[in-house]
Amino acid sequence: MTRTRPHLSLTLSFAALAFAAGSGPALAQQGTVNAICSTDLSWCELAAKEFTRATGIKVLQSHKGTGEAAAQLRAEAANPKTDIWWGGTGDPFLQAADVGLLEPYRPAYINDLSTWSVRQYAMTQNMVGGFYTSAIGFGFNTELVKKKKLPEPKCWADLIKPEYKGDIEISHPVTSGTAYTILAGLVQLMGEEAAFDYMKKLHKNITTYTRSGQAQAPNVAKGEVALGVSFIFGFEGWRLKKYPVQTVAPCEGTSYEIGGIALIKGARNKDTAKRYYDWLMSPEGQAIGAKADSLQVPANKTFKADPRIPSLDNVKLIKYDFEKFGKAAERKRLLERWTKEVESQPR
């Protein structure tokens, strides 16, 4: 991929951010921004702290899964209390754009972002930017798998084998964008009828559907469950901390996310929201993820990313149709079918 030299204005704007960061606590309070963050809590908290230190702007930020965040934005649409929403799986962002909850914004530094990030802007009339990317896979606790004499999973087909009954954890697609990415990915990989047949069989082996897709990695690492299905980077973070975790990209192929970032339509603090947005997309803001041990592939390509971030080179990615499965109506239809045909079944 050809690298594009930053425009002079971009260089100056990032230089200004660096100067502000150096000023630190000496900066006077410069306003407030109300945010929802849907990525790993450690990234959310460190980003808010560092942005405030750099700019003096106070960040009032809640941490919610993307499904919950989107529901909140719909509920407060007539009187928005949120200025910016960032991090977490991109499909709920696309659905929020589809129903008019987001504000268009095309940043001046668009050429410093990876192609997959820029594509999200084009697809949503600049209402959603691509913040990072990562792939769905499995993580399993090597000690627990050995103790229970379970085979190490390699493929989606393995997870429906009877020996895994009660040993698999996944998130709930109504509240978790991660789980919706899994559901939509299986539909695209297998075809809808075959995917729902598969999910009914998988349901019998699930011990818990968590509200958030961020729960699987720590639960697997700490031995609370043998196997989890979520984004590979989450499990990798615990493996690098020397926990007994191994990761697998499904042999048949898998879905992936493009994490979102967006300004909220009718936001009360538009100027500070844009400053937070631009800082989060800058090399300084993008590097916060790895500093917080959240190892997604960053959108900004103008800096050297942390070498611990897992490569997608050997992952068989499906051709994920973000436009179709990012539509609110399609999400509603699939979730209603999942609730009726899968969740309702006994385990």
N, C-alpha and C positions, 0 to 999 in steps of 0.2 A: 504494500500500500504506500502510495506517495505521500510524504509528509509535506504539509503546507506551512510556510513560514508565517508566524503570527504577524498581523498588521501592527503598525506602530502604535495605534490607539490602544490595541489590546495589551501590548507590552507596557505602555504607560499605566494602564488601569491596573494590571497585576503588580506593577512596581509600587503603585499607590497603596495597594492592599498590603504589600510587604512592609512599606514604611509604616502603615497604620499598625501592623502587627508588632513592629518594633517599639511603637509608642506604648503599647500594653495598657496597664492600669491607669496611666496618666491621662488617658482620654476621658473627656467628660461624657456623661450619658447622652447618647444621640438618638433616643427613641426606643420603640418596642416593635417586635414582630411576633405574631402568633402563628405557630407552626404545628403541623402534625408530621411526625417522623415514623416511617413504617419499616425501616431496616433494623439491623441489630442494635439493641439498646446502647451498647458500648459506643458505637459510631454516633448515634443520635446525641448522646450526652457530651462526648468529647467535641463534636462539631459545634454545638451550641456554646460550650465553654470557650473554645478558641475563637469563634466569631465575635463573641462579646469582648474578649480580651483585645482583639484586633481593631474593633470598630467602636466599642462603647455602647452598641445597641443591645438591649436586653431581649433575650429569646425566651418567650413563654411557650414551651413545647411539650406536647403530649406524645406518648408512644402507643401506637395502635397498629394492629394488622391492617392490611390494605382493604379487606372486606369491611371491617369495622369503620375504618376511616372514610371510605366511600359512603357508607350508610349515614355517618355523622354529617358529611357535607350535603347529602340530599336532605337531611332533616332540617338543617339550618340555612337552606338555600335562600329563603326569603329575607334572612337577616344574618349574613355570614359573620362568623366569629373567628374564622381561620383565614390567614393571609397566604400561606404557602404550605404545600404538601410535598414531601420528598422521601425517596427510598421505598423499597418494597416492590413487589411484582407489578409489571406495567399494565396488565390487562385491566385492573380496576381503574387505573388512570385513564385508559382509553375509553372505558365505559362512562366515566365522569365527564370526559370531553364530549362524548356522544349525546349526553343529555343536557349539555350547556352549563356545567358547573364551574368550568375553568376559563381563565383569561389568556388570550393569545400573547405569546412573548417569544420573539426570535432574537437570541442574543447576538451581539456584534462579533463574538469570538466563535461563531458556528464552524468555521473552517479548522478550528483546533480540536474538534470532536470527531470521534470515529464514525464511519459510515453508518453503522447500525443505530447510532444515537441520532444522527441527522435525519435518518429515515423516519424516526418517530415524529419529529417536527413536521415533516412534509405530509405524513399520513393524517395528522390531527390539526392541520391548519395552524401549526405553531402553538397548540395548547399543551402538548406534552413533549418533554425532552427525554432522551435516553440517558439515564444517570450512570448505570453500570450494567454488566451482563454476567450471567452464570447459568450453569446447566443443572437439571434435575438428575439425581442419582440415589444410590443407597449408601448408607453408612451402617456398619455393624460392629458390635463389641466383640473383639476376637476372643477374649477370655470367656465371655458368656456363651458364645457360639460353640466353643470347644467344650465347655462344661455341659451344655445341653445336647451335645453331639449333633448339632445342626450343620447341614452343608453350607458352605460359603456361597452366597447368591451371586450370580453373574448376569442374569437376564430377568426381564419382567415375568417370564414363564415360571421362574423358580419360586416367586413369591406366593403363588397359589397352591403350592404343594402342601399337603396336610400336615407335614411335620413342623411347619411354621405357625400353626394355629396358636394364637395368643401371644406371639412374639414379635409382631410388627406394629409399629406406631406410625401414624400419618396425621396430617392436619385436616380440619373440616373445610370443605370447599366453599361453604356459605360465608364463613368468617375469615378464611385464609386465602390470600391470592396465590400462595405457593400451591395449595391443594387444587385450586382452579386451574393453574398451569399444568399440573399433573393430569387432571381430568381432561382438559382440552387437548393436551398432548397425546393421551391414549386414544382419544377419538380420531385424531389425525393420523396416528401411527397404525391403528388397527381397523379403522372404520367404525362408525357409531354403534352398530348393533353388536359387533364383536367386542368393542371396548366396554359396553355395559354388561355383557356377559362376563367379561373378565373381572370387572369391578365387583360384581355380585359374588364371585368366587373369592376375590381378595378380601372382601368384607368379612368373611368367615374367619380369616386369620388375624384381623385387626384387634388389638387389645384396647386402644384408645384413639379417638379422633380429638386432637388438641385444637384449641381456638387459633393458635398461631403456628406457622411453619417454622418458627425459630426454636420450637421446643425440642424437636427430634435430636439435634446434635448433642446438647448437654445431657439429655436423658439416655442416649446411647453411650456416651462417654462415661457416665457415672454408673453404668450397669443397671439402670432402671428398666431398660427394655433391650432386647437383643439386636433389633434391626429397626432402622428408621428410613423413611422415604422423604427426601427434601432436597435442598440445593447442596451440591457437593462441597462448595466452599465452606459451609458451616461445619461439616464433619471434619474437613481438613484442618480447620483451626484448632480443634481439640486434639487431632492426631499430632500436630506440631507441638502441642503442649505435653506430649509423651503419654497421652491417654491411650488405652488399648482399642484404637479405632482404625478401621480400614474402610476405604471408599471404593465404590464401583460405579462405572457408567454402564447402564443396561446395554446388553449386546445387540438388542433389536434396534436401538436408537432411542433418543429421548428428547423431551422438550427443553426449552431454555427460556429464561426471562430477559427482558430489557427493563431494568428498574426505572421508575418514573420520577419526574420532578415537574411541578406545575404551580402556577400562581392561581389563586382562587378568584372567581368572578365576584365582584362586589366587595373585595377585601378593603378593610379599613386602613391598613398601613401599607399601601402599594409601594412607596419608595423604599422603605426598610425591607419589605419582602423581596424586591428586586436586588437589593444589596446582598441579602442572605443567599438568594438564588445564584447570583454571579460568583459569590465567594465559594459556595458549595461546588460549583462547576470549575473553579480555578484549580491549577495544580496543587495549591496549598490545601484547598478544601477536599479535593479528590484523594489526596494522600492520607487524610485523616482515617479513612476506612482501614487501611492496613495497620496504621498506628494503633487502632482500636481492635486489632486482630479480626477484622471483618474483611474477608479476602475475595471480594468480587473484582472482576476486571473493570477498571475505571473507564469512563467515557472520554476524558481528556487525554489526548495522545501526545502532549507536548512535554511530558516528564517521564522519567524512568520509574515504572511501576515496581512495587515490592516483589522480589523474586519468589516469595512464598505463595503468591497467588497461583492457584492451579490452572494449568494450561488447558485450553479446550481443543488442542490440536488432535488428540487421540480420542475425542468423544464423538460418537456418531449422532449428530444433531439432525432432527427432522426439519423439514421446511415449514416452520411454524407460521401459520396464517394469522398474524396479529390483527389485520384489518377485520377479518370475519369474527374471530373469537374475542376481539376487543369490543364488539358491539354489545350494548346493554341488553338488547332483546335476546341475543344468542346466549349470553351468560345466564339470563333468567330462565330460558328454556332448558338449558342443560342442567342447571341447579335444581329446577323443579323435577326434572326426570330422575336425577340422582337421588333426591330426597324420597321420591315416591317408590323407585324401583330398587335402590341399593340400601339407603339408610334404614328403611322400614323393615328390612329382612332381619330375622334372628341371627345371632352369632353363636 
